Amino acid sequence: MSLEQLINERNEAILKVDEYGLLCMTTAYIPPEGEVEPSSEVLYTSKQAYMWVPILSYIVENVEISEEDMKIFLEMSLDSLTTHHRTRWSNRAEALEGMLEMLNSMLFYTTRKKLEDPIFEYASLFGGSIEDILERLEGLGLVEEHYVEPMGGKQVAMMGFVPFGYTKRTRLGEELYAKLNSLMLFYAQKNLVEDSDFKIHYRFYRAWEIFKGIVMKMDKPLEKK
């Protein structure tokens, strides 16, 4: 079964690589308390994390990079972002420009390749592309924005003026996400990914697994200013 056939079973449009990428990076669907035992490991992603979606999508589609080099690139980039280049979100455009410049340097150091997509030259367009992807996934009912969320048995509210909102996969989004990943892993086990119609999706999946593994092992909290 192809990726397109799988998604068309639900009468949904086929997900582009960046749409699948945003689905990867969105907080997982967590069933209501008592329905299903949730995983002990939960990764909440703020909207700022979505800046990685077009970057990683561009890399997996346009740059020949091994998983080892991807790991080095992500380790160096995340370390630099969290220790030396903490962003000032009061000026998001300026912050994005600084991050993109730094990531470009890291990628060139690792692979001798540069991000050449014109969108990366304009922070406002870069942010707009993320909003477009998010809006489409919301329209498909795959993700939803949350301001109140149960955490550790308590309700935690997200104030509207705080610039760190987050989204969460819906039950449908989680179901589709699990199906896509299961299908890709099945093809990977059979060494059929390169001949499939979702080989780039699989490369993003592997990049996301590396990214998530690095983040979950980071034990250095961000200093508050």
N, C-alpha and C positions, 0 to 999 in steps of 0.2 A: 504494500500500500504506500502510495506517495504521500508526501506532506500535504499536497493540495487536496488529495482525496480525503485524507484524515480530517482536515479542517472543514471541507465541504459537507462532511457528514452532519455538521452542526449548522450548515447554511451560513458559514462565516467566511469572510474574505481571507485569503492566504496572508499570513504574517510575513512582513518584510524582515530582513535581518535586524534592523534597528528597533522594530516593534517587538520582535522576540527578545531582543536585548533588554528593552525596558521592562518586559514581563519578568525576565530573570532577576533584575535588580530591584523590583518592587517587593515590599514586605509580603511574606507568604500569608495565605489565608489561614486564619486560626479559628477553628470551630468554636461555637459557644461553649462555655465552661460546662463540663459534664457530658458533652456529646461525644467527643473523641479526646483521648489523652494527648495533649500537645507535646511536641518535641521539647526537650530540655534546652535546646540550642535555638535561639531565635535571633535573627539578624534584622533589626529595624533600619531601614535606609531612609534618610532624609531626601528631599527633592534635589538638594545640591549634588547628591551622588549621581544623578542622572547625567551630569556632564560627561561621565565616562561612556555613556551609551553610543553617541555618534563617534567618539574617539576610537573605542574598541571596534565598532562596526567598520569604520574606515580601515583600521589596521588589518582585521581579519579578511576583508575583501580585497585589499590592495597591496599588502606588504607580506612578502614571504618571510615568515618568522617562526622559529622553532618554539616549542612549548618552554624550553629552558630559557631562551632569550626573552620570551614573553614574561616569564617569572622574574627575571632580572629587571626588566623594564618596569614592571608593576611594583616590585619591592623598592626600587630606587625612587620611583615616582611617589608612592605612598609615604615613604619615609621623608622625602623632601617636603611634600605637602603638609604633613603633620608636625614637622619639627622646624622647618626653616621658612616655609612660605604659607603660613596660616593666612587665610583670606579674610578681608574686611568686607563683610557683606553689605555694609552701608553703601558701597559702590560696586554693585555686582558686575557691571561691564568691565570695570578696571580689574576686578579680581579675576574674572574669566580670562582676560587678556594675559594677565601674569601667569596663570596656571597653564594656559595653552602654550605660551612661550617656553615654560619650564618643561612641559611634557614633550614638546617638539625636540628640545635639547636632549632629553633622556632617550627618546626613540632614536635620534641620530647617533647618540653615543653607543646604543645597543646594536643597531642594525645598519647604520649609515644611511637610513632612509628618513625623509621628512614628510610631515603631514602637508599635503599639497592641495587639498580640497579648499576652494575659495571661501567656504563657509567658516573655516577656522580663522580667517583673517578678520572676521567681524563678530565680535562677542554678542551683539544684539541679535544677529541672525542665528547664531549658534544656540542661544537660549530659546529663540522662537521655534527652531526645529524640534527641540525637546518638547515644548508645549504642544506642537502639532501631533507628535507621536502619542503623547499622553492623552490628548483629546480623542484621538481615534480609538485607542484601547478602551477608554471610558465609554465611548459610543458603542463599542462591541460588547460592553458589559463584562470586560475582563479585569478591570481595575476600578477602584473607587477611593476617593479621598476620605481620610478619617481625621477627626479632631478630638474624639473621645475614644479611649481604648482601655480595656481591662488589662492591667499588668500586675502580676503577683496577687491577684484577688482584689485589686483596688482599681477604681476608675481613674485614669489619668487624662486630663484635658489638655488640648493644645490650643493656646491662646492664638486668636486670629492674627494679631499683629506681630507675632514672633516669626521670623523668616526661616523656620525649620519645620514646615509641614511635611507630612508623609502620606504615601498612598499604600493601599493594600490590595493584593489580588482578591477577587471575588471567589466564591465557590466554583463558578464556571471557569474563571481564569486559572484557578489552581488545578482543576480537572484537565483543562487543555494543556497547561504547562507540563503536568505529569505525563500526559500521553505523548507529547512531543519528545520529551526527554527519554522516555522509555523506548520510543521508536528509534531515536537516534542511537541510543546505547545498543539496541539490538543490531542495527546496521553496523555499528562499530565492531561488535563482537564477530560479525561475519565478514569484516573487512570490505564493506560495500559502501562506506560513506562517500568516498571520492567519486563514485559513479552515480550518486543519488542527487536529488534536486534540493537537498538541504545541507550540503557539505559546508557552506559558509555558516549556517546556523550552528552546526556542530562545532566549528572552530570558535564561534562566540561562546558556546556552552563550555568548552574547555577553558577559554580565557576567563570566564566568570568563575569557574571552579577554582582556578588558580588565585584569582582576585579575592574570592571569599575566604579561601584558606589562609591567605596572608592577613586579611583583616581580623579573622577570628583568633589569630595568634598574637596580634599586637597587644601588648600590655602596657604601653606607655600612654597615659591619658593626656589629652590636649591641655595645655596650660591656658587658663582663662586670663584675658587681658581686661 
